[in-house]
């Protein structure tokens, strides 16, 4: 069963600007950072850690502590629910982000993420973001606002998908 919704999967493409530019221009085009000035983006880039993965590697597993959020610099990932079979929730591509709930709370990961092809990510760890919140509260506030927008959009899309599934399951058999 696949529950991939193209809007949830590529929410960033709605707001994406030219991403084939410099590293700072790339991040300025990421939905999460679009409210930041170029100077603020450069400060944030100093917190980023490069993570490279081969095809089919797990970035993290459902239930693990949420220690960082990730931006896809190159490649793609699958967000999945483990079980007898992996159930795809979303496929995310260059410029998309995931794991953003890790900066909000200390709950375990709600899904697993594995790579599709060679993938390069930028990670921002919760501890580093917490320090940024103290040293640069304006930057942190802008990012928190965008996290709220992203979560709201994803919740609305998920609710619509669930409602469609409930309606489909409630239809009488012919």
PyMOL commands that set and color helices and strands:
alter all, ss='L'
color gray80, all
select helices_A, chain A and resi 6-9+11-15+23-28+31-33+38-45+100-103+126-135+137-170
alter helices_A, ss='H'
color red, helices_A
select strands_A, chain A and resi 49-53+58-60+68-81+87-93+97-98+112-125
alter strands_A, ss='S'
color yellow, strands_A
deselect
rebuild
show_as cartoon
